[in-house]
Amino acid sequence: MSAIASEEILGEIPVEVVVELGRRKMLLRELAAMEVDDVVELDQPTDRPLDLVVGGKVLARGELVMIGERVALRIVEVTGRAGKEG
């Protein structure tokens, strides 16, 4: 199979894309005590781009935008691609 054919096949495989707002470690007892209207503070500053993560790797960064009634991510930086340096 040629490299072009392989790329075409791989290009059709669906993958889960995660937009990460931030992280925080919490104790299990803190999670169990959570109630409606509680706030979980994240480590992400509000002015920093959000990470677009695929397979545990950050592939891009972006900013939240609204498209109609939906939230979307506008890519502002591509940090790397599978199989390429970047």
C-alpha positions as CSV (number, residue, x, y, z in Angstrom):
1,M,0.0,0.0,0.0
2,S,1.4,3.4,-0.9
3,A,2.0,6.2,1.6
4,I,-0.7,8.3,0.0
5,A,-3.3,5.4,0.2
6,S,-2.3,4.9,3.9
7,E,-2.8,8.6,4.6
8,E,-6.2,8.6,3.0
9,I,-7.3,5.6,5.1
10,L,-5.9,7.1,8.3
11,G,-7.6,10.4,7.5
12,E,-11.0,8.6,7.8
13,I,-10.5,7.3,11.3
14,P,-12.5,9.2,13.9
15,V,-10.7,10.4,17.1
16,E,-11.9,12.1,20.2
17,V,-10.9,15.7,20.5
18,V,-10.8,17.3,24.0
19,V,-10.7,21.1,24.7
20,E,-9.2,21.4,28.1
21,L,-10.2,24.4,30.2
22,G,-7.8,23.6,33.0
23,R,-7.0,21.0,35.7
24,R,-7.1,20.7,39.4
25,K,-6.3,17.9,41.8
26,M,-9.0,17.3,44.4
27,L,-9.5,14.8,47.3
28,L,-12.2,12.3,46.9
29,R,-14.0,13.6,50.0
30,E,-14.1,17.1,48.3
31,L,-15.7,15.6,45.2
32,A,-18.2,13.6,47.3
33,A,-19.1,16.8,49.2
34,M,-19.9,18.8,46.0
35,E,-23.3,20.4,45.7
36,V,-25.2,22.5,43.1
37,D,-23.7,26.0,42.8
38,D,-20.3,24.9,44.2
39,V,-17.3,26.3,42.3
40,V,-14.3,24.3,41.2
41,E,-11.3,26.7,40.6
42,L,-9.0,25.6,37.8
43,D,-5.3,26.3,37.3
44,Q,-5.9,28.0,33.9
45,P,-5.6,31.8,33.8
46,T,-8.5,33.4,31.9
47,D,-6.3,35.0,29.3
48,R,-4.4,31.9,28.3
49,P,-5.5,29.9,25.1
50,L,-7.2,26.6,25.7
51,D,-5.5,23.3,24.8
52,L,-6.9,21.1,22.0
53,V,-5.9,17.6,23.1
54,V,-5.9,14.3,21.0
55,G,-4.6,11.1,22.4
56,G,-3.2,12.9,25.5
57,K,-1.1,15.2,23.3
58,V,-1.7,19.0,22.8
59,L,-2.0,19.5,19.1
60,A,-3.3,23.1,19.1
61,R,-4.4,26.0,21.2
62,G,-7.3,28.3,20.8
63,E,-9.9,30.7,22.1
64,L,-13.5,30.2,22.9
65,V,-16.0,31.7,20.4
66,M,-19.7,31.5,20.0
67,I,-21.2,30.3,16.7
68,G,-25.0,30.8,17.0
69,E,-26.0,29.0,20.2
70,R,-22.9,26.8,20.3
71,V,-19.5,27.2,21.9
72,A,-16.5,26.6,19.6
73,L,-12.7,26.8,19.6
74,R,-10.9,29.2,17.2
75,I,-7.4,27.8,16.6
76,V,-4.7,30.4,17.3
77,E,-1.6,28.1,17.4
78,V,-0.8,24.7,16.0
79,T,1.7,23.1,18.4
80,G,2.4,19.8,16.6
81,R,1.2,17.1,14.3
82,A,1.5,13.4,14.5
83,G,4.7,12.3,12.8
84,K,6.1,15.8,12.4
85,E,8.3,18.0,14.4
86,G,6.7,21.1,15.7
